[in-house]
Amino acid sequence: MFEIGNSLREARLRRGVDFAQAELTTKIRGKYLRALEDEQFEVLPAQTYVRGFLRTYAEYLGLDGQLYVDEFNSRFVSGTDEHEPRTRRSAARPQRRNRRLETNVVLVALAAIAVFTVVVVAAWQMSGGGGSSPPAKRATTTTTAGGGVPPLLTVRAIRGSAHVTAHRGSNVTGNLAFDGTVSQGDPPVGIRGSRLWVYISTPENLRILVRGRLVHVPGSQPRTILVTATGWRPL
């Protein structure tokens, strides 16, 4: 056993080094070097720093750094200190497990909210938007037996589907003639009237006839058109 602080001080004085010089070379602050020589180890942030500073300072002074670390451990480090890092790591594991559990709970809650939202939206759509929209009306005739006058507008889905809304007259305020989705495989839908305001969600999915004559309404985007006996025009 030897005195750590006095041994370091004597070695420094023999070499004629002051604290400023030692700090510049070792990169250890002067107050910590002075604490090592005074054996005021509590001044340093932690015992890990004490060991590192002791080794560096002793070797800088030409001494055996490991010898000073061993002396410090034998005199100032209790047996429980060696296990302190392991204890901290063990304590951290439940915390990480708790965080994972909290994350899983949040994900399950979000999933439940998403499912509930889908169900509500589906129910709302099936009920016709909460009853605010008029019920869909579907015409059933496309031509009149015996060569009569066909409906003003006839639509049939040739692919996919399209939503069609038709009002009698020149604008949306007219009486509702048809409001529904026309899907591939459905029978043609005939809508009668002398003039129709028509909204089509996907024109390219439909085969469209005006008074029995095939017309072409292009586009994959929604369109609003005015249909008369002579044909159609965009609105």
N, C-alpha and C positions, 0 to 999 in steps of 0.2 A: 504494500500500500504506500502511496506517495501522495503529496499534495499537488493536485492538478494545477490550481491557480498559480501557486508560488513557482512551480516548475516552469510554467509557460512564461511568467514574468522574468525569471532569471535568464531563460534562453533568449528572450527579446532584448534584455539589457546587454547580454554578452555580445549580441550581434549589432548593438547600437542602433536599433530600429525604434522609431516612435509609432504611435498609433496611426497617424496619417499615412505613413509609408506602408504600414501593414495593411491598412484598409485599401489603399490603391492597388496593391498587388493581389491580395486575397479576394477582393470584391465583397468583403464582409464589413458591415458598418462598424465604425470605431466603438460605438457604445456596446455592441455585442462582444467585441474583442476584450473590452475592459471588463465586461460581466464575466467572461470566461476566466480571466485572471483573478477576479474577486470571488469566483465560484458562486456568483449570483445567477444560477441557471434559470431561475424563474423569470428573469427579464426576457429571455428568448421566447419566441412564439410557441414552440413545442419541443419535446425531447428529440424528435427527429432532427430538428434544426441544430440542437445542441451537439448531437453526434457528428453531423456533417461539418459544422463549424469547428469542432474540436479537431477532427481529422485534418481538415484543411490548414488550420492555424498551426497545429503541431508540426505538420510536414513542411510548412513554410519556414518554421524556425529550425528545421533540421532534426526534428524529433520523430519518433515512431508514432504515427497517427493512430494506428490500431491499438497500441498500448494505452493511449489516453481514452479511447472509446471504451475499451474493456474496463478500465478503472472507473469510468463514469457509470457504466452499466452495473458494476458490482456494488457501488456505493449509493447510487441515487435512483436506480430503476427497480421498482418492485416487480414481483413475479407476475402480477396481474396486468402490468403495462404491456408486456409482450403480446398479450392476447387482445389488447384493445382494438386493433384494426379488425381482427376477426369478429369481435363482438359487434362492431359497427356494421360490418358487412351482413352479419346474421340478422341484425335489426332491420337492415334495409330490405331484406327479402320480403317480410310481410307487407312493408309499405308498397313494394312493387306489385305484390299480389293484390293488395287493396286497390291500387290504381287500375290494374287490369280488370278487376271486378267492376269498378265504377264505369270503366269504358264500355264493358259488355252490357251493363244495365242501360247506359245511354243509347247504345246501338239498338238494343231490343225495343226501347221506347220509341225511337225514331221509326223503326220498321213497323211497329204497331200503328203509329200515327199515319204512315204512308198507306197501309192497308185500309185503315178507317177512311182516309180521304178518297181512295179509289172506290170503296163501297158507296160512300155518300154521293160521289159524282155519278156513278153508274145508276144509282137509284133516282137521282135528279133527272138524268137523261131519259130513263125509262118512263118517268112520270111526265115527260114533256116539258122539262124545265120548270117544275114547280107549278104547272098549271097556267103560266103566264102566256104561253103560246097557244094559238088555236089548234085544235086537233087536226091531224093530217087528213086530207081528203084525197081519195083516189078515184079518178075517172075510170070507167070500165070499157068504153067503146072507142074504137079508132075509126071505124067506118060505119055507115048506115046501110042496113040490108037493102038490096035492090038498087045499089048505086047512088044512094043519097049523098048529101054533102058531108064530107068527113069533118072531124073536129078541127078547130083552127090550129091547134098545136098537138102533135103526137110525139112522144119521146119514148125511147127504148134503150136500155143500157147494153152496149156491145162489149164492154169490159168494165170490171170493177163496179163502181157505183157513183152516183152523183145526187146531190140534194137539189130539189127543184121546188121553188115557191112561185106561184102564179096568182096575180090579182087582176080582176077584170077592170079595164080602163087603162089609163096612160101612166098611172103612178101607184105607189105602194098603198095609198089610202083606199083603193078600190076594194070591192068585195073579194074575199079570198076564194079562189077557184081550186087551188091545189097546193098542198104543202106536205112533202114527203120525200123519202129517199128511193130512188129508182136503182135497182141492182141488176146485175147480169143474171139472166134466167127468168126475171119477172116478165109478165105479159106487158105489151105496150100500154102506155098511159095516154089517153086522149083527153084534152082539155078544151072545152067549148067556150065560145065567146066571140065577139066581133073585134075586140082589141084586148091584148093581154100585156101586162107588165110582168116580166119573168126574170127571176134570179136563178142562175145555174152555177153550182159550185165547181164542177169539172166538165166543161162542155165537150172535151175530146172523148169522154167516156160514153157519150150518147149519140144515137142516131135520131136526128130531128127532122120532122116533116111539118110543113106549113100547108094546110089544106090538102094534104096528101102528097105534096111535092117535097122531095128531099132537099134540104138546105144544109149548108155547112157553117157551123158556128165554131170557130177555131179557139184553141187555147186550153192550157191546163190550169189556169187561174180562174177564180170566180168571175162571172160576167153578169151584167144586167142588160136585158134587151127588151125592146118593144116589138111585139108580134102583131101584124095585121094580115089581112087576107092577101096582100101583095108580097109579103115576105117579112123580114125582120131588119131592125137597125139597132145599133148599140145605144145605150143610155149613159 
